[in-house]
Amino acid sequence: MLIRVKTGIRGPGSSGRRNRLIVAALFAGLAVSTVRADTFRCGTGLVRPGDTSFEVLKKCGRPASQQQISGANERFVEQWYYEPGPGEFQRILTFVGTRLVNIETVTRP
């Protein structure tokens, strides 16, 4: 017969669990900084993924150009190009349907 007695001493598995928790916390911190970096300021408005095309138009006005990526028998995907001004980088906003799903910053070489 085997009897197990719980003691206050931690076994070798507990440090692995602690390490996994630390790694998870670090990834959570990175996710927060990624969300902040995935925004676009238009005047006093702030555009972020999840906004509708109507909200983006209201905050930023009409884009410099637009390009339809798909839409016939697929989900409607469109990209809007904004040229913010001198010294700022071009932004490409990608919409699926009417929702903004991605903001890309185009850096010049």
DSSP file (Angstrom, degrees, kcal/mol; ACC not computed):
  #  RESIDUE AA STRUCTURE BP1 BP2  ACC     N-H-->O    O-->H-N    N-H-->O    O-->H-N    TCO  KAPPA ALPHA  PHI   PSI    X-CA   Y-CA   Z-CA
    1    1 A M              0   0    0      0, 0.0     2,-0.5     0, 0.0     0, 0.0   0.000 360.0 360.0 360.0 135.2    0.0    0.0    0.0
    2    2 A L        -     0   0    0      2,-0.0     2,-0.5     0, 0.0     0, 0.0  -0.897 360.0-167.5-107.6 128.0    1.3    3.5   -1.0
    3    3 A I        -     0   0    0     -2,-0.5     2,-0.5     2,-0.0     0, 0.0  -0.962   6.1-155.5-116.3 127.4    0.5    6.4    1.2
    4    4 A R        -     0   0    0     -2,-0.5     2,-0.5     2,-0.0    -2,-0.0  -0.860   5.4-163.4-102.2 135.0    1.1   10.0   -0.1
    5    5 A V        -     0   0    0     -2,-0.5     2,-0.4     0, 0.0    -2,-0.0  -0.973  14.6-136.6-118.1 125.1    1.7   12.7    2.3
    6    6 A K        +     0   0    0     -2,-0.5     2,-0.3     2,-0.0    -2,-0.0  -0.650  28.7 178.3 -79.8 132.4    1.4   16.3    1.2
    7    7 A T        -     0   0    0     -2,-0.4     0, 0.0     2,-0.3     0, 0.0  -0.771  43.4-108.9-124.2 172.9    4.2   18.6    2.5
    8    8 A G  S    S+     0   0    0     -2,-0.3     2,-0.4     2,-0.1    -2,-0.0   0.455  86.6 107.6 -80.1  -1.4    5.0   22.2    2.1
    9    9 A I        -     0   0    0      1,-0.0     2,-0.3     0, 0.0    -2,-0.3  -0.642  67.6-135.2 -83.0 132.1    8.0   21.2   -0.1
   10   10 A R        -     0   0    0     -2,-0.4    -2,-0.1     1,-0.1    -1,-0.0  -0.662  15.4-136.5 -89.6 141.8    7.5   21.9   -3.8
   11   11 A G    >   -     0   0    0     -2,-0.3     3,-1.2     1,-0.1     4,-0.5  -0.210  35.3 -87.9 -86.3-178.9    8.6   19.4   -6.3
   12   12 A P  T 3> S+     0   0    0      0, 0.0     4,-0.7     0, 0.0     3,-0.4   0.733 120.6  65.3 -64.8 -23.1   10.5   19.9   -9.5
   13   13 A G  H 3> S+     0   0    0      1,-0.2     4,-1.7     2,-0.2     5,-0.1   0.730  87.5  69.2 -72.4 -21.3    7.2   20.5  -11.5
   14   14 A S  H <> S+     0   0    0     -3,-1.2     4,-2.1     1,-0.2    -1,-0.2   0.851  94.9  52.6 -70.8 -33.2    6.4   23.7   -9.6
   15   15 A S  H  > S+     0   0    0     -4,-0.5     4,-2.4    -3,-0.4    -1,-0.2   0.871 107.7  53.2 -69.6 -34.1    9.3   25.8  -11.1
   16   16 A G  H  X S+     0   0    0     -4,-0.7     4,-2.2     2,-0.2    -2,-0.2   0.898 109.2  48.8 -63.8 -40.9    8.2   24.8  -14.6
   17   17 A R  H  X S+     0   0    0     -4,-1.7     4,-2.0     2,-0.2    -2,-0.2   0.904 110.7  50.3 -64.6 -41.8    4.7   26.1  -13.8
   18   18 A R  H  X S+     0   0    0     -4,-2.1     4,-2.1     1,-0.2    -2,-0.2   0.910 110.0  50.7 -63.4 -41.8    6.1   29.3  -12.5
   19   19 A N  H  X S+     0   0    0     -4,-2.4     4,-2.5     1,-0.2    -2,-0.2   0.894 108.6  51.9 -63.1 -40.0    8.2   29.7  -15.6
   20   20 A R  H  X S+     0   0    0     -4,-2.2     4,-2.5     1,-0.2    -1,-0.2   0.889 109.0  50.8 -63.5 -38.4    5.1   29.2  -17.8
   21   21 A L  H  X S+     0   0    0     -4,-2.0     4,-2.2     2,-0.2    -2,-0.2   0.893 110.1  49.5 -65.0 -39.9    3.3   31.8  -15.8
   22   22 A I  H  X S+     0   0    0     -4,-2.1     4,-2.1     2,-0.2    -2,-0.2   0.926 112.0  47.8 -64.7 -45.0    6.1   34.3  -16.3
   23   23 A V  H  X S+     0   0    0     -4,-2.5     4,-2.4     1,-0.2    -2,-0.2   0.911 111.1  51.2 -63.2 -42.4    6.2   33.6  -20.1
   24   24 A A  H  X S+     0   0    0     -4,-2.5     4,-2.1     1,-0.2    -1,-0.2   0.900 109.5  50.7 -61.7 -40.7    2.4   34.0  -20.3
   25   25 A A  H  X S+     0   0    0     -4,-2.2     4,-1.9     2,-0.2    -1,-0.2   0.889 109.4  50.9 -64.7 -39.3    2.7   37.4  -18.5
   26   26 A L  H  X S+     0   0    0     -4,-2.1     4,-2.0     2,-0.2    -2,-0.2   0.919 110.3  48.7 -64.0 -43.5    5.4   38.5  -20.9
   27   27 A F  H  X S+     0   0    0     -4,-2.4     4,-2.2     1,-0.2    -2,-0.2   0.879 108.6  54.2 -64.5 -36.5    3.3   37.6  -23.9
   28   28 A A  H  X S+     0   0    0     -4,-2.1     4,-1.6     1,-0.2    -1,-0.2   0.898 108.0  50.2 -63.3 -39.4    0.3   39.4  -22.4
   29   29 A G  H  X S+     0   0    0     -4,-1.9     4,-1.7     1,-0.2    -2,-0.2   0.880 109.9  50.1 -64.8 -39.1    2.4   42.5  -22.1
   30   30 A L  H  X S+     0   0    0     -4,-2.0     4,-2.1     1,-0.2    -2,-0.2   0.878 106.5  55.7 -66.2 -38.0    3.6   42.3  -25.7
   31   31 A A  H  X S+     0   0    0     -4,-2.2     4,-1.9     1,-0.2    -1,-0.2   0.891 106.5  50.9 -62.9 -38.8    0.0   41.9  -26.9
   32   32 A V  H  X S+     0   0    0     -4,-1.6     4,-1.8     1,-0.2    -1,-0.2   0.915 110.9  47.5 -65.0 -42.9   -1.0   45.2  -25.1
   33   33 A S  H  X S+     0   0    0     -4,-1.7     4,-1.7     1,-0.2    -1,-0.2   0.838 109.0  55.3 -69.3 -30.9    1.9   47.0  -26.8
   34   34 A T  H  X S+     0   0    0     -4,-2.1     4,-1.0     2,-0.2    -1,-0.2   0.902 105.9  51.5 -65.9 -41.0    1.0   45.6  -30.2
   35   35 A V  H >< S+     0   0    0     -4,-1.9     3,-0.6     1,-0.2    -2,-0.2   0.917 109.5  49.7 -62.4 -43.4   -2.6   46.9  -29.8
   36   36 A R  H 3< S+     0   0    0     -4,-1.8     3,-0.4     1,-0.2    -1,-0.2   0.865 110.5  50.2 -63.6 -35.7   -1.3   50.4  -29.1
   37   37 A A  H 3< S+     0   0    0     -4,-1.7     2,-0.7     1,-0.2    -1,-0.2   0.674  96.8  73.1 -76.4 -16.2    1.0   50.3  -32.1
   38   38 A D  S << S+     0   0    0     -4,-1.0     2,-0.3    -3,-0.6    -1,-0.2  -0.312  80.9  96.5 -96.4  50.0   -1.8   49.2  -34.3
   39   39 A T        -     0   0    0     -2,-0.7     2,-0.4    -3,-0.4     9,-0.2  -0.870  57.1-149.3-132.2 166.7   -3.6   52.6  -34.4
   40   40 A F  E     -A   47   0A   0      7,-2.1     7,-3.1    -2,-0.3     2,-0.5  -0.976  12.1-142.3-142.2 122.3   -3.6   55.6  -36.7
   41   41 A R  E     -A   46   0A   0     -2,-0.4     2,-0.6     5,-0.2     5,-0.2  -0.755  15.3-175.7 -90.7 126.3   -4.2   59.1  -35.6
   42   42 A C  E >   -A   45   0A   0      3,-2.5     3,-2.8    -2,-0.5     2,-0.4  -0.935  64.3 -59.1-118.9 103.5   -6.3   61.3  -37.9
   43   43 A G  T 3  S-     0   0    0     -2,-0.6    17,-0.1     1,-0.3    16,-0.0  -0.451 121.0 -19.7  60.1-117.6   -6.3   64.9  -36.6
   44   44 A T  T 3  S+     0   0    0     -2,-0.4    -1,-0.3    15,-0.2     2,-0.2   0.474 123.7  91.4 -98.7  -3.8   -7.8   64.5  -33.2
   45   45 A G  E <   -A   42   0A   0     -3,-2.8    -3,-2.5    14,-0.3     2,-0.5  -0.565  63.6-146.0 -92.0 156.2   -9.4   61.1  -33.9
   46   46 A L  E     -A   41   0A   0     -5,-0.2     2,-0.4    -2,-0.2    -5,-0.2  -0.987  10.1-158.2-123.7 124.1   -7.8   57.7  -33.4
   47   47 A V  E     +A   40   0A   0     -7,-3.1    -7,-2.1    -2,-0.5     3,-0.0  -0.828  18.5 167.4-102.9 138.0   -8.6   54.8  -35.7
   48   48 A R    >   -     0   0    0     -2,-0.4     3,-2.1    -9,-0.2    52,-0.2  -0.976  45.1 -75.3-145.8 157.3   -8.1   51.2  -34.7
   49   49 A P  T 3  S+     0   0    0      0, 0.0    52,-0.2     0, 0.0     3,-0.1  -0.240 116.4  42.5 -53.0 140.0   -9.0   47.7  -35.9
   50   50 A G  T 3  S+     0   0    0     50,-2.9    51,-0.1     1,-0.5     2,-0.0   0.056  84.5 122.2 105.7 -23.0  -12.7   47.0  -35.3
   51   51 A D    <   -     0   0    0     -3,-2.1    49,-3.1    49,-0.1    -1,-0.5  -0.351  63.9-117.7 -66.8 153.3  -13.8   50.5  -36.4
   52   52 A T  B  >  -B   99   0B   0     47,-0.2     4,-2.2    -3,-0.1    47,-0.2  -0.499  21.2-111.5 -87.3 162.7  -16.3   50.7  -39.3
   53   53 A S  H  > S+     0   0    0     45,-1.9     4,-2.5     1,-0.2     5,-0.2   0.857 120.3  56.0 -61.4 -34.2  -15.5   52.3  -42.7
   54   54 A F  H  > S+     0   0    0     44,-0.2     4,-2.2     2,-0.2    -1,-0.2   0.926 107.2  48.0 -62.6 -45.1  -18.1   55.0  -41.8
   55   55 A E  H  > S+     0   0    0      2,-0.2     4,-2.0     1,-0.2    -2,-0.2   0.899 112.0  49.8 -62.3 -40.9  -16.2   55.8  -38.5
   56   56 A V  H  X>S+     0   0    0     -4,-2.2     4,-3.3     2,-0.2     5,-0.5   0.928 110.8  49.0 -65.3 -44.9  -12.9   55.9  -40.4
   57   57 A L  H  X5S+     0   0    0     -4,-2.5     4,-1.9     1,-0.2    -1,-0.2   0.894 111.2  51.1 -59.9 -40.0  -14.3   58.3  -43.0
   58   58 A K  H  <5S+     0   0    0     -4,-2.2    -1,-0.2    -5,-0.2    -2,-0.2   0.886 119.2  35.5 -64.9 -39.8  -15.7   60.5  -40.3
   59   59 A K  H  <5S+     0   0    0     -4,-2.0   -14,-0.3    -5,-0.1    -2,-0.2   0.865 134.2  21.0 -82.2 -38.3  -12.4   60.7  -38.5
   60   60 A C  H  <5S-     0   0    0     -4,-3.3    -3,-0.2     1,-0.2    -2,-0.2   0.592  93.0-137.1-111.5 -15.1  -10.0   60.8  -41.4
   61   61 A G     << -     0   0    0     -4,-1.9    -1,-0.2    -5,-0.5    -2,-0.1  -0.337  56.6 -20.2  80.5-172.6  -11.9   61.9  -44.5
   62   62 A R  S    S-     0   0    0      1,-0.1     2,-0.0    -2,-0.1    18,-0.0  -0.430  73.3-116.4 -70.9 141.8  -11.6   60.2  -47.9
   63   63 A P        -     0   0    0      0, 0.0    19,-0.2     0, 0.0     3,-0.1  -0.312  21.1-114.2 -72.3 162.2   -8.4   58.2  -48.5
   64   64 A A  S    S-     0   0    0     17,-2.0     2,-0.3     1,-0.2    18,-0.2   0.863  96.2  -9.9 -63.3 -36.3   -5.9   59.3  -51.2
   65   65 A S  E     -C   81   0B   0     16,-1.2    16,-2.9     2,-0.0     2,-0.3  -0.981  63.0-149.1-157.1 163.7   -6.8   56.1  -53.1
   66   66 A Q  E     -C   80   0B   0     -2,-0.3     2,-0.4    14,-0.2    14,-0.2  -0.966   6.1-165.9-135.9 150.7   -8.7   52.8  -52.6
   67   67 A Q  E     -C   79   0B   0     12,-2.6    12,-3.1    -2,-0.3     2,-0.5  -0.976  16.0-140.6-141.8 125.9   -8.2   49.3  -54.0
   68   68 A Q  E     -C   78   0B   0     -2,-0.4    10,-0.3    10,-0.2     3,-0.1  -0.754  17.5-177.7 -84.2 124.9  -10.7   46.4  -54.0
   69   69 A I  E     -     0   0B   0      8,-2.8     2,-0.3    -2,-0.5     9,-0.2   0.864  64.5 -18.7 -91.0 -43.6   -8.8   43.2  -53.3
   70   70 A S  E     +C   77   0B   0      7,-1.5     7,-1.6     1,-0.1    -1,-0.3  -0.935  66.3 130.1-152.9 173.5  -11.8   40.7  -53.5
   71   71 A G        +     0   0    0     -2,-0.3     5,-0.2     5,-0.2    -1,-0.1   0.294  47.0  95.0 162.1 -23.7  -15.5   40.7  -53.4
   72   72 A A  S    S-     0   0    0      1,-0.2     4,-0.1     3,-0.1    -2,-0.0   0.988 116.2  -9.3 -60.4 -70.5  -17.2   38.9  -56.3
   73   73 A N  S    S+     0   0    0      2,-0.1     2,-0.2     0, 0.0    -1,-0.2   0.252 132.1  64.2-110.7  10.4  -17.8   35.5  -54.7
   74   74 A E  S    S-     0   0    0      1,-0.1     2,-0.1     3,-0.0    -4,-0.0  -0.605 102.2 -64.9-120.4-179.6  -15.7   36.1  -51.6
   75   75 A R        -     0   0    0     -2,-0.2     2,-0.4     1,-0.1    -3,-0.1  -0.478  63.0-101.8 -66.4 141.9  -15.8   38.4  -48.6
   76   76 A F        -     0   0    0     -5,-0.2    21,-3.5    -2,-0.1     2,-0.4  -0.540  45.7-178.6 -70.6 119.4  -15.4   42.0  -49.7
   77   77 A V  E     +CD  70  96B   0     -7,-1.6    -8,-2.8    -2,-0.4    -7,-1.5  -0.986   4.1 171.8-124.1 130.4  -11.9   43.1  -48.9
   78   78 A E  E     -CD  68  95B   0     17,-2.2    17,-3.2    -2,-0.4     2,-0.4  -0.984  20.3-148.0-138.5 146.7  -10.7   46.6  -49.7
   79   79 A Q  E     -CD  67  94B   0    -12,-3.1   -12,-2.6    -2,-0.3     2,-0.4  -0.960   8.7-160.3-117.4 135.7   -7.6   48.7  -48.9
   80   80 A W  E     -CD  66  93B   0     13,-2.9    13,-3.0    -2,-0.4     2,-0.5  -0.930   8.6-149.1-112.6 137.9   -7.5   52.4  -48.3
   81   81 A Y  E     -CD  65  92B   0    -16,-2.9   -17,-2.0    -2,-0.4   -16,-1.2  -0.928  11.8-170.5-112.8 124.7   -4.3   54.4  -48.6
   82   82 A Y  E     - D   0  91B   0      9,-2.7     9,-2.4    -2,-0.5    -2,-0.0  -0.948  14.1-161.4-115.8 134.0   -3.7   57.5  -46.5
   83   83 A E        -     0   0    0     -2,-0.4     7,-0.1     7,-0.2     6,-0.1  -0.887  11.6-169.5-108.5  94.6   -0.9   60.0  -47.0
   84   84 A P        -     0   0    0      0, 0.0    -1,-0.1     0, 0.0     5,-0.1   0.818  45.7 -86.8 -61.3 -34.9   -0.8   61.8  -43.6
   85   85 A G    >   -     0   0    0      3,-0.3     3,-1.9     0, 0.0     2,-0.0  -0.885  65.6 -24.6 150.1 178.1    1.6   64.6  -44.6
   86   86 A P  T 3  S+     0   0    0      0, 0.0     3,-0.1     0, 0.0    -3,-0.0  -0.302 126.0  13.7 -59.9 135.9    5.2   65.6  -44.9
   87   87 A G  T 3  S+     0   0    0      1,-0.3     2,-0.3    -2,-0.0     0, 0.0   0.430 107.4 103.0  80.6  -2.1    7.5   63.6  -42.6
   88   88 A E  S <  S-     0   0    0     -3,-1.9    -1,-0.3    19,-0.0    -3,-0.3  -0.805  72.3-111.0-112.8 157.0    4.9   61.0  -41.9
   89   89 A F        -     0   0    0     -2,-0.3    18,-0.1    -3,-0.1     2,-0.1  -0.554  31.5-106.0 -87.8 148.7    4.5   57.5  -43.2
   90   90 A Q  E     - E   0 106B   0     16,-0.8    16,-3.0    -2,-0.2     2,-0.4  -0.415  33.9-146.7 -67.0 145.9    1.8   56.3  -45.6
   91   91 A R  E     -DE  82 105B   0     -9,-2.4    -9,-2.7    14,-0.2     2,-0.5  -0.947   7.6-158.2-117.8 139.2   -0.9   54.1  -43.9
   92   92 A I  E     -DE  81 104B   0     12,-2.3    12,-2.6    -2,-0.4     2,-0.5  -0.974  10.4-163.5-115.2 117.5   -2.7   51.2  -45.6
   93   93 A L  E     -DE  80 103B   0    -13,-3.0   -13,-2.9    -2,-0.5     2,-0.5  -0.891   4.8-155.7-103.4 125.2   -6.0   50.3  -43.9
   94   94 A T  E     -DE  79 102B   0      8,-2.6     7,-3.1    -2,-0.5     8,-1.4  -0.888   8.5-167.5-106.9 127.7   -7.5   47.0  -44.8
   95   95 A F  E     -DE  78 100B   0    -17,-3.2   -17,-2.2    -2,-0.5     2,-0.5  -0.908  13.1-162.5-112.9 138.8  -11.3   46.4  -44.4
   96   96 A V  E >  S-DE  77  99B   0      3,-2.4     3,-1.8    -2,-0.4     2,-0.4  -0.985  80.3 -33.4-115.5 116.7  -13.1   43.1  -44.5
   97   97 A G  T 3  S-     0   0    0    -21,-3.5   -19,-0.1    -2,-0.5    -2,-0.1  -0.631 126.7 -34.4  67.8-125.9  -16.7   44.0  -45.2
   98   98 A T  T 3  S+     0   0    0     -2,-0.4   -45,-1.9    -3,-0.1     2,-0.4   0.311 118.0  99.4-107.6   7.3  -17.2   47.3  -43.4
   99   99 A R  E <  S-BE  52  96B   0     -3,-1.8    -3,-2.4   -47,-0.2     2,-0.4  -0.807  72.4-126.4-102.4 134.8  -14.8   46.5  -40.5
  100  100 A L  E     + E   0  95B   0    -49,-3.1   -50,-2.9    -2,-0.4    -5,-0.2  -0.634  34.0 168.4 -72.9 124.9  -11.2   47.7  -40.3
  101  101 A V  E     +     0   0B   0     -7,-3.1     2,-0.3    -2,-0.4    -6,-0.2   0.621  57.4  20.4-114.4 -19.6   -9.0   44.6  -39.7
  102  102 A N  E     - E   0  94B   0     -8,-1.4    -8,-2.6   -54,-0.1     2,-0.5  -0.993  49.3-161.2-155.7 143.8   -5.4   45.9  -40.2
  103  103 A I  E     - E   0  93B   0     -2,-0.3     2,-0.4   -10,-0.2   -10,-0.2  -0.990  17.4-170.7-124.9 120.6   -3.3   49.0  -40.3
  104  104 A E  E     - E   0  92B   0    -12,-2.6   -12,-2.3    -2,-0.5     2,-0.5  -0.888  13.6-146.2-111.8 143.2    0.0   48.9  -42.0
  105  105 A T  E     - E   0  91B   0     -2,-0.4     2,-0.7   -14,-0.2   -14,-0.2  -0.941  11.9-148.5-106.5 124.8    2.7   51.6  -41.9
  106  106 A V  E     - E   0  90B   0    -16,-3.0   -16,-0.8    -2,-0.5     2,-0.3  -0.836  13.0-158.1 -96.5 114.0    4.7   52.0  -45.1
  107  107 A T        -     0   0    0     -2,-0.7   -18,-0.0   -18,-0.1   -19,-0.0  -0.704  13.4-129.0 -92.0 143.4    8.3   53.1  -44.4
  108  108 A R              0   0    0     -2,-0.3   -19,-0.0     1,-0.1    -1,-0.0  -0.734 360.0 360.0 -91.2 137.9   10.3   54.7  -47.1
  109  109 A P              0   0    0      0, 0.0    -1,-0.1     0, 0.0    -2,-0.0   0.506 360.0 360.0 -67.8 360.0   13.8   53.4  -47.8
